[in-house]
């Protein structure tokens, strides 16, 4: 049911996003026919995508649907750029519509191919890289986006030109229209920027680096795997030791009876439990958010208020069945299991005092209770007893020993020597166990040994060739692992561990660090792949930096600025959004720089070519950005979660929206300025090379 609900939410978000994109296109184009031609790329691209998925054996699931919903707003991008170019050429050459259409398609053909390639290529590291749970998750999304964008490129190069060549050219916007005024002012602004290109790029960059980014980072909360407050709760019982199955069953039934007696109050739909002799867990399925009267965290608080106590363990709550990302964990390691268990008790007691932690549990406490007899070898030797003799006496007392059978007229009778059950009920009774020295003197076990109660581990955990014990805890509301990390480090630095024993952060931190490292590596590889595509398109190793610095870098600033403004937590879903963003955000720069290069090849001076290209490409750039943003608005503003109770989609959508919006505004000003700078640098480099070659030729002639 949760999966169906999630799929329904995704379909609704996609349909609403597509409708909003069509409305935005019409507001820009102001002509129904042209709008229909551009929007036709969406259904045709989706049909091609679904057909390709069918023949490739891919299923339509939550992840592939997520890819389709992310692609909806981008499917019209290529069609918008191609249509704008076609109509501009048809306006210049109205007598030959087919030739003008072909010229328009050819002018932007390489640019839209490169733009699509940059969006697609960022997913390559995820698909062909090391397989982890995160890369597998992303690869399903990536494949769908790749197929959909490839289909949209095919439609933009075939169906869109065929239709655009057969309709009347839409009238140019009136001089007083808002788009016309904006284009005029932008062209005037570009002329000023070209005269101050160095100060423009440097000034905007310094404002972002010194002012915007530190402020945004200070206000943005980081939590790679936040506690997902979905409509499902997991209740591990943390069973201490091994118990008879009937005893565990009675404890679980006691908890279930309490939950079902308050079923309506706690918004519980159903409860199902799993248990054996040493483990128990209940899963609580809650009512949907539409029917809920309490939030998930309020339900937890109410359940814990009167939760019955059970003898076998201490129940707690988790939002993650594996506990991989919804709590805190710390690992201590060393040589002795006994020492580790003692340390774990002390550390757990200290962790309970850390603000933000609750329900601290050590896996060293999960074994059965046992009485440990620690023999003082010196004292034993002084009275003439060996450890083996003492151990045999304790074994006979506690477990008994079979003696020779007694025979009488009725047959053989088994004889067993052991303490009476009433004489081995306490540790004090065992300490009074009589022992006899070789001289026949009677002493007690307590005179040569110390006794205390401990736990025998169910299993021994080995990490890096050392025995390890894990301490885990749940987090308080609105507390993340990043909040806890410095507090725990400060506490552990004050604790004096024995030589040979150490500690490190556990599963939650390791998972966050591994995910962040993997995503950072993929982002760097994605940028490198994007650079190669742009270098091939521009036939330059320098000009791509004008887009990387002017678009990608500022898009990252935009993400954190938007997250700070909306109070959004930066999670792994936000990192997925950044990966998609860096492939999308360069498209505008590619279209702009490619048009500048084409104009310069026709003999137009550089500064004039930049102004003309900016004026020609402003409207398609704004249209593609607007359609992408509005297509993601339903996901960004909603609370739809992966699978109905997984991580929410909105951090990913907000990352794309914030980065794309901020980068577009800034890059329209910075990319032309950086283009001038890097083009001048390239010209200077060519001049130096020519001078060096001429000098070498002159030296050879001499």
SULNOR-V702285 format. One record per residue. RES is the residue in three letters. D_LAST is the distance of its C-alpha to the last C-alpha in Angstrom with 2 decimals. Layout:
res->RES d_last->D_LAST
res->RES d_last->D_LAST
This chain:
res->UNK d_last->86.91
res->UNK d_last->84.12
res->UNK d_last->81.52
res->UNK d_last->83.18
res->UNK d_last->83.31
res->UNK d_last->79.61
res->UNK d_last->78.75
res->UNK d_last->80.99
res->UNK d_last->79.30
res->UNK d_last->75.86
res->UNK d_last->77.07
res->UNK d_last->78.58
res->UNK d_last->75.44
res->UNK d_last->73.30
res->UNK d_last->75.68
res->UNK d_last->75.86
res->UNK d_last->72.10
res->UNK d_last->71.58
res->UNK d_last->74.18
res->UNK d_last->72.57
res->UNK d_last->69.18
res->UNK d_last->70.76
res->UNK d_last->72.37
res->UNK d_last->69.07
res->UNK d_last->67.37
res->UNK d_last->70.15
res->UNK d_last->69.87
res->UNK d_last->66.21
res->UNK d_last->66.60
res->UNK d_last->70.11
res->UNK d_last->70.72
res->UNK d_last->72.80
res->UNK d_last->71.16
res->UNK d_last->67.61
res->UNK d_last->68.85
res->UNK d_last->70.58
res->UNK d_last->67.48
res->UNK d_last->65.41
res->UNK d_last->68.19
res->UNK d_last->68.80
res->UNK d_last->65.78
res->UNK d_last->67.80
res->UNK d_last->70.74
res->UNK d_last->68.68
res->UNK d_last->66.12
res->UNK d_last->68.99
res->UNK d_last->70.69
res->UNK d_last->67.54
res->UNK d_last->67.09
res->UNK d_last->70.69
res->UNK d_last->70.47
res->UNK d_last->67.32
res->UNK d_last->69.02
res->UNK d_last->72.10
res->UNK d_last->70.27
res->UNK d_last->68.16
res->UNK d_last->71.38
res->UNK d_last->70.71
res->UNK d_last->73.73
res->UNK d_last->74.30
res->UNK d_last->74.89
res->UNK d_last->74.36
res->UNK d_last->70.67
res->UNK d_last->69.80
res->UNK d_last->71.88
res->UNK d_last->69.94
res->UNK d_last->66.70
res->UNK d_last->68.21
res->UNK d_last->69.44
res->UNK d_last->66.03
res->UNK d_last->64.45
res->UNK d_last->66.99
res->UNK d_last->65.34
res->UNK d_last->61.89
res->UNK d_last->62.97
res->UNK d_last->62.83
res->UNK d_last->59.33
res->UNK d_last->57.49
res->UNK d_last->60.21
res->UNK d_last->59.96
res->UNK d_last->56.20
res->UNK d_last->56.47
res->UNK d_last->59.55
res->UNK d_last->58.02
res->UNK d_last->54.92
res->UNK d_last->57.15
res->UNK d_last->59.42
res->UNK d_last->56.57
res->UNK d_last->55.10
res->UNK d_last->58.59
res->UNK d_last->59.19
res->UNK d_last->56.04
res->UNK d_last->56.97
res->UNK d_last->60.80
res->UNK d_last->61.33
res->UNK d_last->59.53
res->UNK d_last->60.72
res->UNK d_last->59.54
res->UNK d_last->56.00
res->UNK d_last->55.87
res->UNK d_last->57.18
res->UNK d_last->54.53
res->UNK d_last->51.80
res->UNK d_last->53.28
res->UNK d_last->53.40
res->UNK d_last->49.84
res->UNK d_last->48.54
res->UNK d_last->49.91
res->UNK d_last->50.12
res->UNK d_last->47.16
res->UNK d_last->48.07
res->UNK d_last->51.65
res->UNK d_last->50.62
res->UNK d_last->48.20
res->UNK d_last->50.88
res->UNK d_last->53.46
res->UNK d_last->51.09
res->UNK d_last->50.44
res->UNK d_last->54.20
res->UNK d_last->54.82
res->UNK d_last->52.02
res->UNK d_last->53.25
res->UNK d_last->56.22
res->UNK d_last->54.23
res->UNK d_last->54.23
res->UNK d_last->58.00
res->UNK d_last->58.68
res->UNK d_last->56.47
res->UNK d_last->56.49
res->UNK d_last->59.01
res->UNK d_last->62.55
res->UNK d_last->64.65
res->UNK d_last->67.66
res->UNK d_last->65.45
res->UNK d_last->62.79
res->UNK d_last->65.61
res->UNK d_last->67.19
res->UNK d_last->63.96
res->UNK d_last->63.02
res->UNK d_last->66.21
res->UNK d_last->65.37
res->UNK d_last->61.73
res->UNK d_last->62.53
res->UNK d_last->64.88
res->UNK d_last->62.40
res->UNK d_last->59.64
res->UNK d_last->61.94
res->UNK d_last->63.26
res->UNK d_last->59.87
res->UNK d_last->58.58
res->UNK d_last->61.73
res->UNK d_last->61.22
res->UNK d_last->57.66
res->UNK d_last->59.11
res->UNK d_last->61.83
res->UNK d_last->59.42
res->UNK d_last->57.31
res->UNK d_last->60.32
res->UNK d_last->63.71
res->UNK d_last->62.61
res->UNK d_last->60.56
res->UNK d_last->63.39
res->UNK d_last->65.93
res->UNK d_last->63.75
res->UNK d_last->63.09
res->UNK d_last->66.84
res->UNK d_last->68.05
res->UNK d_last->67.85
res->UNK d_last->65.02
res->UNK d_last->66.51
res->UNK d_last->66.72
res->UNK d_last->64.11
res->UNK d_last->65.45
res->UNK d_last->66.94
res->UNK d_last->65.03
res->UNK d_last->67.57
res->UNK d_last->67.39
res->UNK d_last->66.24
res->UNK d_last->63.29
res->UNK d_last->62.10
res->UNK d_last->62.44
res->UNK d_last->60.62
res->UNK d_last->57.71
res->UNK d_last->57.46
res->UNK d_last->57.51
res->UNK d_last->54.97
res->UNK d_last->52.54
res->UNK d_last->53.09
res->UNK d_last->52.53
res->UNK d_last->49.25
res->UNK d_last->47.99
res->UNK d_last->48.82
res->UNK d_last->47.26
res->UNK d_last->43.95
res->UNK d_last->43.84
res->UNK d_last->44.69
res->UNK d_last->43.30
res->UNK d_last->42.17
res->UNK d_last->45.53
res->UNK d_last->47.47
res->UNK d_last->46.09
res->UNK d_last->46.13
res->UNK d_last->49.61
res->UNK d_last->51.25
res->UNK d_last->49.66
res->UNK d_last->50.89
res->UNK d_last->54.35
res->UNK d_last->54.66
res->UNK d_last->53.29
res->UNK d_last->55.09
res->UNK d_last->58.18
res->UNK d_last->59.05
res->UNK d_last->58.07
res->UNK d_last->59.79
res->UNK d_last->62.88
res->UNK d_last->63.02
res->UNK d_last->62.49
res->UNK d_last->65.24
res->UNK d_last->67.65
res->UNK d_last->66.86
res->UNK d_last->68.93
res->UNK d_last->67.30
res->UNK d_last->69.45
res->UNK d_last->67.70
res->UNK d_last->71.05
res->UNK d_last->73.67
res->UNK d_last->77.34
res->UNK d_last->78.01
res->UNK d_last->81.36
res->UNK d_last->82.28
res->UNK d_last->85.80
res->UNK d_last->86.03
res->UNK d_last->86.77
res->UNK d_last->86.67
res->UNK d_last->89.19
res->UNK d_last->88.56
res->UNK d_last->91.64
res->UNK d_last->89.87
res->UNK d_last->92.69
res->UNK d_last->93.37
res->UNK d_last->94.12
res->UNK d_last->95.90
res->UNK d_last->99.13
res->UNK d_last->101.67
res->UNK d_last->100.59
res->UNK d_last->103.80
res->UNK d_last->103.01
res->UNK d_last->99.49
res->UNK d_last->100.97
res->UNK d_last->103.56
res->UNK d_last->100.92
res->UNK d_last->98.78
res->UNK d_last->101.88
res->UNK d_last->102.77
res->UNK d_last->99.42
res->UNK d_last->99.59
res->UNK d_last->103.15
res->UNK d_last->102.01
res->UNK d_last->99.14
res->UNK d_last->101.32
res->UNK d_last->104.07
res->UNK d_last->101.60
res->UNK d_last->99.79
res->UNK d_last->99.99
res->UNK d_last->99.33
res->UNK d_last->96.15
res->UNK d_last->94.96
res->UNK d_last->95.00
res->UNK d_last->94.95
res->UNK d_last->95.35
res->UNK d_last->94.83
res->UNK d_last->94.08
res->UNK d_last->93.76
res->UNK d_last->92.54
res->UNK d_last->93.93
res->UNK d_last->94.63
res->UNK d_last->95.95
res->UNK d_last->92.93
res->UNK d_last->91.20
res->UNK d_last->92.20
res->UNK d_last->90.49
res->UNK d_last->91.77
res->UNK d_last->89.81
res->UNK d_last->91.03
res->UNK d_last->90.30
res->UNK d_last->90.75
res->UNK d_last->91.73
res->UNK d_last->89.02
res->UNK d_last->87.63
res->UNK d_last->89.60
res->UNK d_last->92.88
res->UNK d_last->92.02
res->UNK d_last->93.91
res->UNK d_last->91.87
res->UNK d_last->88.21
res->UNK d_last->87.20
res->UNK d_last->86.90
res->UNK d_last->90.31
res->UNK d_last->91.79
res->UNK d_last->90.43
res->UNK d_last->91.96
res->UNK d_last->95.34
res->UNK d_last->95.41
res->UNK d_last->94.55
res->UNK d_last->97.23
res->UNK d_last->100.15
res->UNK d_last->98.52
res->UNK d_last->101.07
res->UNK d_last->100.23
res->UNK d_last->100.13
res->UNK d_last->100.52
res->UNK d_last->97.85
res->UNK d_last->94.82
res->UNK d_last->93.31
res->UNK d_last->92.08
res->UNK d_last->89.07
res->UNK d_last->87.03
res->UNK d_last->83.57
res->UNK d_last->81.72
res->UNK d_last->79.82
res->UNK d_last->81.70
res->UNK d_last->79.11
res->UNK d_last->78.71
res->UNK d_last->74.96
res->UNK d_last->74.08
res->UNK d_last->77.24
res->UNK d_last->77.85
res->UNK d_last->76.63
res->UNK d_last->76.31
res->UNK d_last->75.55
res->UNK d_last->75.28
res->UNK d_last->76.38
res->UNK d_last->75.77
res->UNK d_last->76.84
res->UNK d_last->78.82
res->UNK d_last->82.46
res->UNK d_last->83.92
res->UNK d_last->86.84
res->UNK d_last->84.67
res->UNK d_last->82.55
res->UNK d_last->85.67
res->UNK d_last->86.97
res->UNK d_last->83.65
res->UNK d_last->83.62
res->UNK d_last->87.05
res->UNK d_last->85.93
res->UNK d_last->82.67
res->UNK d_last->84.47
res->UNK d_last->86.94
res->UNK d_last->84.11
res->UNK d_last->82.28
res->UNK d_last->85.46
res->UNK d_last->84.94
res->UNK d_last->81.44
res->UNK d_last->81.59
res->UNK d_last->80.75
res->UNK d_last->81.82
res->UNK d_last->85.11
res->UNK d_last->86.78
res->UNK d_last->84.91
res->UNK d_last->85.58
res->UNK d_last->84.57
res->UNK d_last->84.44
res->UNK d_last->85.82
res->UNK d_last->89.08
res->UNK d_last->89.61
res->UNK d_last->91.29
res->UNK d_last->94.97
res->UNK d_last->96.72
res->UNK d_last->97.57
res->UNK d_last->99.19
res->UNK d_last->96.91
res->UNK d_last->98.62
res->UNK d_last->96.47
res->UNK d_last->98.16
res->UNK d_last->98.03
res->UNK d_last->97.51
res->UNK d_last->98.64
res->UNK d_last->101.94
res->UNK d_last->102.55
res->UNK d_last->102.01
res->UNK d_last->104.37
res->UNK d_last->107.21
res->UNK d_last->106.34
res->UNK d_last->104.96
res->UNK d_last->101.82
res->UNK d_last->99.66
res->UNK d_last->100.73
res->UNK d_last->104.40
res->UNK d_last->103.90
res->UNK d_last->101.93
res->UNK d_last->104.72
res->UNK d_last->107.33
res->UNK d_last->105.44
res->UNK d_last->104.91
res->UNK d_last->108.64
res->UNK d_last->109.58
res->UNK d_last->107.29
res->UNK d_last->107.04
res->UNK d_last->110.08
res->UNK d_last->110.62
res->UNK d_last->112.74
res->UNK d_last->115.56
res->UNK d_last->117.75
res->UNK d_last->119.97
res->UNK d_last->123.57
res->UNK d_last->126.13
res->UNK d_last->129.62
res->UNK d_last->132.14
res->UNK d_last->130.21
res->UNK d_last->126.99
res->UNK d_last->123.67
res->UNK d_last->122.54
res->UNK d_last->118.90
res->UNK d_last->118.57
res->UNK d_last->115.58
res->UNK d_last->115.09
res->UNK d_last->113.37
res->UNK d_last->113.78
res->UNK d_last->115.85
res->UNK d_last->113.83
res->UNK d_last->115.49
res->UNK d_last->114.16
res->UNK d_last->110.44
res->UNK d_last->110.02
res->UNK d_last->108.16
res->UNK d_last->105.65
res->UNK d_last->108.42
res->UNK d_last->110.59
res->UNK d_last->107.79
res->UNK d_last->107.23
res->UNK d_last->110.91
res->UNK d_last->110.54
res->UNK d_last->112.57
res->UNK d_last->110.84
res->UNK d_last->112.62
res->UNK d_last->111.21
res->UNK d_last->111.90
res->UNK d_last->114.71
res->UNK d_last->116.29
res->UNK d_last->115.49
res->UNK d_last->114.97
res->UNK d_last->111.96
res->UNK d_last->110.21
res->UNK d_last->106.74
res->UNK d_last->105.84
res->UNK d_last->106.20
res->UNK d_last->103.37
res->UNK d_last->101.14
res->UNK d_last->99.93
res->UNK d_last->100.24
res->UNK d_last->98.44
res->UNK d_last->97.76
res->UNK d_last->94.29
res->UNK d_last->92.70
res->UNK d_last->91.55
res->UNK d_last->88.33
res->UNK d_last->88.56
res->UNK d_last->85.12
res->UNK d_last->82.51
res->UNK d_last->79.10
res->UNK d_last->76.14
res->UNK d_last->72.68
res->UNK d_last->69.80
res->UNK d_last->72.33
res->UNK d_last->74.60
res->UNK d_last->77.86
res->UNK d_last->77.50
res->UNK d_last->79.88
res->UNK d_last->79.06
res->UNK d_last->80.55
res->UNK d_last->80.50
res->UNK d_last->81.74
res->UNK d_last->81.94
res->UNK d_last->80.36
res->UNK d_last->82.32
res->UNK d_last->81.92
res->UNK d_last->78.61
res->UNK d_last->77.10
res->UNK d_last->73.93
res->UNK d_last->72.41
res->UNK d_last->69.75
res->UNK d_last->72.61
res->UNK d_last->74.27
res->UNK d_last->71.22
res->UNK d_last->70.91
res->UNK d_last->74.70
res->UNK d_last->75.02
res->UNK d_last->72.06
res->UNK d_last->73.68
res->UNK d_last->76.98
res->UNK d_last->75.59
res->UNK d_last->73.56
res->UNK d_last->76.88
res->UNK d_last->78.58
res->UNK d_last->78.60
res->UNK d_last->78.15
res->UNK d_last->79.03
res->UNK d_last->76.26
res->UNK d_last->74.78
res->UNK d_last->75.68
res->UNK d_last->73.37
res->UNK d_last->73.11
res->UNK d_last->70.70
res->UNK d_last->70.87
res->UNK d_last->72.52
res->UNK d_last->72.22
res->UNK d_last->71.93
res->UNK d_last->68.97
res->UNK d_last->67.30
res->UNK d_last->67.69
res->UNK d_last->66.28
res->UNK d_last->63.28
res->UNK d_last->62.58
res->UNK d_last->62.90
res->UNK d_last->60.68
res->UNK d_last->57.99
res->UNK d_last->58.19
res->UNK d_last->58.05
res->UNK d_last->55.17
res->UNK d_last->53.19
res->UNK d_last->54.03
res->UNK d_last->53.03
res->UNK d_last->49.60
res->UNK d_last->49.11
res->UNK d_last->50.34
res->UNK d_last->47.83
res->UNK d_last->45.02
res->UNK d_last->46.27
res->UNK d_last->46.51
res->UNK d_last->42.91
res->UNK d_last->41.82
res->UNK d_last->43.89
res->UNK d_last->42.52
res->UNK d_last->38.90
res->UNK d_last->39.48
res->UNK d_last->41.25
res->UNK d_last->38.76
res->UNK d_last->35.68
res->UNK d_last->34.58
res->UNK d_last->34.86
res->UNK d_last->35.26
res->UNK d_last->37.82
res->UNK d_last->40.62
res->UNK d_last->40.75
res->UNK d_last->42.07
res->UNK d_last->45.09
res->UNK d_last->45.50
res->UNK d_last->45.55
res->UNK d_last->47.35
res->UNK d_last->49.96
res->UNK d_last->50.50
res->UNK d_last->50.39
res->UNK d_last->52.69
res->UNK d_last->55.02
res->UNK d_last->55.70
res->UNK d_last->56.58
res->UNK d_last->58.90
res->UNK d_last->60.71
res->UNK d_last->61.68
res->UNK d_last->62.54
res->UNK d_last->64.83
res->UNK d_last->66.38
res->UNK d_last->67.12
res->UNK d_last->68.69
res->UNK d_last->70.86
res->UNK d_last->71.70
res->UNK d_last->70.34
res->UNK d_last->69.82
res->UNK d_last->66.41
res->UNK d_last->67.23
res->UNK d_last->65.60
res->UNK d_last->66.53
res->UNK d_last->64.38
res->UNK d_last->61.44
res->UNK d_last->62.03
res->UNK d_last->61.93
res->UNK d_last->58.56
res->UNK d_last->57.14
res->UNK d_last->58.34
res->UNK d_last->57.20
res->UNK d_last->53.52
res->UNK d_last->53.44
res->UNK d_last->55.30
res->UNK d_last->53.81
res->UNK d_last->50.25
res->UNK d_last->51.56
res->UNK d_last->51.78
res->UNK d_last->48.23
res->UNK d_last->46.98
res->UNK d_last->48.89
res->UNK d_last->47.61
res->UNK d_last->43.90
res->UNK d_last->43.90
res->UNK d_last->45.46
res->UNK d_last->42.89
res->UNK d_last->40.04
res->UNK d_last->41.88
res->UNK d_last->42.37
res->UNK d_last->38.73
res->UNK d_last->37.79
res->UNK d_last->40.17
res->UNK d_last->38.24
res->UNK d_last->40.46
res->UNK d_last->38.76
res->UNK d_last->38.75
res->UNK d_last->41.50
res->UNK d_last->43.67
res->UNK d_last->43.25
res->UNK d_last->44.41
res->UNK d_last->47.48
res->UNK d_last->48.36
res->UNK d_last->47.97
res->UNK d_last->50.10
res->UNK d_last->52.75
res->UNK d_last->52.81
res->UNK d_last->52.89
res->UNK d_last->55.23
res->UNK d_last->58.46
res->UNK d_last->57.57
res->UNK d_last->56.20
res->UNK d_last->59.42
res->UNK d_last->61.52
res->UNK d_last->59.96
res->UNK d_last->60.20
res->UNK d_last->63.78
res->UNK d_last->64.96
res->UNK d_last->63.50
res->UNK d_last->65.13
res->UNK d_last->68.53
res->UNK d_last->68.53
res->UNK d_last->68.39
res->UNK d_last->70.86
res->UNK d_last->73.95
res->UNK d_last->72.45
res->UNK d_last->71.18
res->UNK d_last->74.57
res->UNK d_last->76.78
res->UNK d_last->77.82
res->UNK d_last->77.26
res->UNK d_last->76.59
res->UNK d_last->75.12
res->UNK d_last->78.13
res->UNK d_last->80.51
res->UNK d_last->80.45
res->UNK d_last->76.81
res->UNK d_last->74.05
res->UNK d_last->73.99
res->UNK d_last->71.38
res->UNK d_last->71.05
res->UNK d_last->68.38
res->UNK d_last->66.04
res->UNK d_last->66.82
res->UNK d_last->66.53
res->UNK d_last->63.14
res->UNK d_last->61.81
res->UNK d_last->63.55
res->UNK d_last->62.53
res->UNK d_last->58.91
res->UNK d_last->58.51
res->UNK d_last->60.25
res->UNK d_last->58.42
res->UNK d_last->55.01
res->UNK d_last->55.53
res->UNK d_last->56.43
res->UNK d_last->53.56
res->UNK d_last->50.87
res->UNK d_last->51.55
res->UNK d_last->50.23
res->UNK d_last->47.76
res->UNK d_last->45.95
res->UNK d_last->44.69
res->UNK d_last->43.58
res->UNK d_last->41.77
res->UNK d_last->40.26
res->UNK d_last->38.64
res->UNK d_last->37.38
res->UNK d_last->35.93
res->UNK d_last->34.52
res->UNK d_last->32.71
res->UNK d_last->31.51
res->UNK d_last->30.23
res->UNK d_last->28.46
res->UNK d_last->26.83
res->UNK d_last->25.76
res->UNK d_last->24.24
res->UNK d_last->22.38
res->UNK d_last->21.00
res->UNK d_last->19.94
res->UNK d_last->18.22
res->UNK d_last->16.36
res->UNK d_last->15.36
res->UNK d_last->14.24
res->UNK d_last->12.21
res->UNK d_last->10.54
res->UNK d_last->9.94
res->UNK d_last->8.66
res->UNK d_last->6.17
res->UNK d_last->5.13
res->UNK d_last->5.40
res->UNK d_last->3.78
res->UNK d_last->0.00
